[in-house]
Amino acid sequence: MQVSDVPEHLTTERLVICSDADAGLRAVIAIDDTTSGPGFGGVRMRSYPTVGSAIDEAQRLAAAMTVKNTLAGIPYGGAKSVIMTDGDPGDPGDRERLIRRFGQFVADLGGAYLPGVDMGTSPDDMQLMAEMGADTTCADEDPSPWTAAGVFHSIRSAVRHRSGTDSLEDVRVLVQGVGHVGASLAAQLAEAGALVDVSDVDAARAADVARAVGGAVVDPSGVLDHPCDVYSPCAVARVITRETLARLRCTIVAGGANDTLDDDACADDLAAAGILFVPDFVANSGGVRFVHVRRTGGGVDDIRTAVTAIGDLVTDLLESASRAGVTPVGAARARAQEILAQRRGGRARTLAQA
């Protein structure tokens, strides 16, 4: 690793580099903020051009998890980890050895980091990590359907805010990325009467989902140019940049992908273009809500109540943003910071009295 690979600003409370040449492991754990509790966030496995870019993404996503978990009202801070690969993970035995070794690194943190599934990882991976002593989430059940349900309620709230109706009948939604979250979202939208088009780098998968929901397949190269009411990115991060934003032909952006915007300034540009953006860290919080309910012994009805509440939170944030003349991202971040400031103040008073 070259010094030039490392981001200029290291912004998290704790940054852990995990490396084991024998296991083929290179990974980063970013614990952003533990004001509310241990850092909670998924394990992403993908290719990165440099170690610095992996560190940068881990920190950005961890910071978003802090805001997500705070607004969700759950007792966790924000964290994220990324496992760097060279593309195809290769032999299943090699992957298992890599995941187990990473689980040891997580266990060594003594509960400071609570991992879950993310892009490129699965409940089976969480189980392997748990066998190495790590306290993991999602080892027994995939949270993706609940993440999708949260996005569904976010879309419905955004449509209501924009048009005044609760109905999704004939609302055209483009779902970009139809993995576990996107495919479930597409099905829920179609069941509610929406017109659903889909796009995915896996053409066969896109065709299967499109067939199931009665929609069209959109070539990945033309996603941003596709006319729709709602654009719902559910795949990779940072799909909306200042360069790509002008191509959008939608009125609402609300999806399951993390870190959708290249930077927060894009939120201002979206607002100027008349496009309503639901902050991704709110829309996709169904998964973390599911995890918390399960860890506290709750059942399906409790999960459903917690996830449905995302729609109410979106409505509240959109109305607050409109009244204050700020973007929904600005309103959401301000609320999260206010909550964290109160908690830090309470913690400081407790320490002073000890």
N, C-alpha and C positions, 0 to 999 in steps of 0.2 A: 504493500500500500504506500503510495506517495503522499507527502504532506499536502500536495495540491488536491488530492482526492477528498480531503476532509472539509465539510462545510465551514464557512467562516464563523458562523454563530452556532454554538452548541446550546440548545435552549431548554433541554429537559432537566429534571431533577437528577436523573441517573441514566447514564448511557453505558450499556454493557456490550462489549464486542466478544463474540463467541467463536472460537476457531479450533478446529481439530482436523489436521490434515489426514489422519488415518481414517476418520469417518467421512471425510469429504465435506466437512461442515464449515461454512462461513455464515455467520448470522449476527444480527443486531437486535438488541432489546432496548427500547426507549421507554422509560417511565417518566411521564410528563409532570404529573402532579398527584400527590397523595394526601391532599387536604381532607378529602372525604373518605379515604380508605385506600386499600391496596390498588395498584394500577391494574386496570382490567382492559384487555383489548386483544384482538385476534392475532394469529400467526399467519403471515403472508409468505408464500413461497413462489418466487419468480426470478427471472433473470434481470440483472442490473448491469449497466455499462461500467460502473465503478463502485468501489466501496463507499465513496462519498455520496453517491446518488442513493444508495441503500440507506445510509444514515439519515440523509435529508428526508426521504420518504417516511422512514420510521418516526422521525420527530414530528413531521407535519401530521401524520395520521394519529399519533399519540395525543397531540394537542387537541385534535378534533374529538378524540375519545373523552378527554377531560370535559369538554363542553357537552358532549352527548350524554355522558353518565350523570353530569350535574343536572341538566335539564330534565332527565328522566327520573330524577329524584331517588336514585339508588346509591347505596353507600360504597362507591368505588371511585378511585381516581382514574386518570387516563393513562393508557400505555398501548404500545404496539410493538410487534417484532416482525422482522423479515428474515427469511432464510434465502440466501442467494444461491441460485442454481445456474447451470450452463444451458438451460433449456429443458429438454426431456430428462426427468429424474432418473431414467434408466432402469436398471435391475431392481425389482421390488425389495430384494434383500438389502441392497445398498441404501434404498430409501428408508427402510425400517431402521437400519443402523444409524443413519443420520438423524432421524426423528428421535430415537432413543437417546442419542448423545445430547441433542438439544434439550430434551426433557431433563437431563442431569443438570445442565446449566440453569434451567428454570428452577429446579428444586434447590439449587445452591443459593438462590436469592431468598429463601426462607419465607415464602408467601408474599413478598413485595410485588410480585407480578402474577396475575391470574390470566392465563392464556385461553383463547377460544379459537374457533374455526374462522378462517378468512379465505381469501382467494388462494387456491392451490393447496389447501389443507382440508382435512375431513375429520369427522368424529373418530374414525379409526386411528388417526394420528394423535388425537388428544388422549385416546386410551393408551397408546404406546408411551406417551409422555408420562401419564399417570402411573404406569408400571415402574417408571424410573424415580418416582417420588414427587413429581410435580402435582400441585393442586390445580387441576384443569377444569374447564367447563365444556359442555357439548360432547362429552365422551359417549353418552348413551342416546342422544337425540339431536338431530340436525335442527338448528334454530331457523333455517332459511325460510320455511313457510311463514313463520311469525315475523321475520324481517319483511317479507313480501306483504304481509297483511298490514304492517305499519305504513309501508309506502302506499298501499291502496287507500288507506284512510287519509293519508296526506294529500293524495291526488283529489279525492272527493272533497276535502276541505278547501283546497285551492280552487277547484272548479266552482264550488259554492261561493267563495269570496269573489271570484271573477264574474260569475254569471248570475248568482243569486238562486241557483237551483241545486238540490241535493242529488238530482238524477245524473247518472253517467251515460244514459241512453244516447247513442249516436255520437258520443265524444270520441274523437280519434286520438289514440295513444300509440306512440312508437316506443316500444321497449327495446333498448339496445343492450344486448347481452342476455341470453336466455339459458343461463346456468340454473342452479337450484333456486335462487331468488327470482330471477327474471322470468323463468318458466312458470313458477307459482303465481307471480304477479299477473302475468298475461292471462292465466286461467281465471283468476279472481275478477279481473277487469271485464273479460268476455262474459262471465256469468252475470255481471252487473249491467250488461247491455252496451258496453263500450265497443268501439271498432278498433281492433288491436292489430297493428302491424309489428313485425319483429325483425331484428337484425342480429347476426352473430358471426364471428369469424369461422365458426364451425357450420358450414353450409347445411349439412345433413341435419344437425340439431335445430337450426333455424327453420328448416322445412317441416320438421316434425311438429314443432310448437305452432307454427303458422297454420298447419293443417288442423291441429287440435282446436285452435281458437277461431278458425275461419278468417284468418287475416292474410296479408301479403308479406312476402319476404323482401326486405330492403337490403341492397348491397351495402356492406360496411363502409365503402368509400362515399356513399351518398346519404349517410344517416343525417348529417347536419342540414342537408338541403331538402329533406323530405317534409312535405307539408303535413302538419298535424296540429291538434289542439294542445296536446301534452307530449313533451319529449321526456322519456324516463330512462336515463342512463343507469344501467345495472351491471357494469363491467369495470373497466380500468379507471384509474383516477385521472383527474385534470383534463377532461375532455373539452371543457369550455375555456378557451383562452381569448385574449383580445383579438387575435387573428381569426379564430374560427367563429367567434360570436356573431359576426355579421352574416354568417350563412344560415343561422337558425331561422326556421319558418314555423315557429310555434308561438303560443301565448303563455305557456306554463312549462317550467322545468321542475320535475320532482322525480327522484329516482333512488335506487338502492345503493348506488356506487358511493364509496367514500371519496372525499377530497375532490369533488366534481369540478370546482373552479380552480383555475391556475393560481389565482390570488383573490383576495377579497375585493380588490378594485373591479373585478369582473362583475360583482354583484351590482355595483353602481352602473356599469355599462348595460347590464341586463335591464335594470329599472328604467334607464334612459330610453331603451329600445321598446319599452312597454311589455316586457316579458316578466312574469311573476316567477320568482325563484323560491322554492321551499328549501331551506338549508338542509343539506344532505345529512348532517349529524342529528337532525330532528326526524326527518323522514325515515331514515333507516335504523331507528333505535328500537325497533321491535325485537331484534335479537337479544340486545342486552337486557331488555325488560323481561323477556322470556327466561333468560339465565337467572336473573335475580329471583323471580318467582319460584323457579324450580329449586334453587339453593335454599330457599326459606320454607320449602315444603308445600308450596301452593300447587293447585291442580289446573286443569284446562280452563275452567271458568275464570279463575284468577288471572291466568295468562291473557285470556281474551279481553278481560276488563282493562288490564294494564296496557295492552297493545291498542285497543280501541281509543284509549285516552290520548294517543298520539294525534288523532284528528282534532280533538279539542285544543291541544297545545298548539297545533298549527294554526287553527282559527284565531286563537288568542294572540299569537305572535304576529300574524298577518294584520290583524286589526290594530295592534299596538304600533307596529311599524308604520301603518298608514296614518295613524293619528300623530305620530312623532315626526313624520316626514323623513324616515330613515328606511334603509333596506331591511328585509326580514333577517338577513345575516347579521346586520348591525344590532337589531333588536334582540336577537337570540344571544349573541355574544355578550351584550351588555347585561342581560338578565343573568346569565351564567356567572359573570364576574361579580355581580352583586351578591349572589348566593355564596360564592366562594369567599368573598371578602367577609361576609358575616360569619362564616364557619371559621375562618382564620382568626377573626377577632375573638370568637368564643374559645378557640384553642389557646390563644395567647393568654386570655384571662385565667384559664384553667392552670396553665403552666406557672403563671405568676403567683397563684394561690397555693401551689404545691410546696 
